[in-house]
Amino acid sequence: MRILFDNGTPRGLAGFLAGHTVEEARQRGWEELKNGDLIQAAEQAGFDLIITTDKNIRYQQNLRDRRIAILALSHSKWPMVRLAAASIANAVDAAKPGSYTEVAVPFEKRS
């Protein structure tokens, strides 16, 4: 599966997505694209999934009839995303064209 990391998605997550090809929006010069344009560009480039930390994307965009799946993380702090990496990898593996999934990433507990 070809996966696009939106801005804010921690790079380290790619190491937990064995068997998938991961690129970052900034690698393609897409870091300034708004959500609708990013989704369109990613679909046209043949990506299967976008991983983002923008949970509002499902309300801002009409995702019906999209070929690309979207996976939203509840936040992007790497130490906590790392703890949820297995759940994220499972959600990636289960993603279907046009689907939207949110993965809860635990918040860091402060003492």
Protein Blocks (a to p, Z undefined) as FASTA:
>chain_A
ZZdddehiafklmmmmghiacddfklnopmmpcfklmmmmmmmnopabdcdfbfklmmmp
cfehiabdcdddfbfcfklmmmmmmmmmmmmmmpcghiacdddddddddZZ
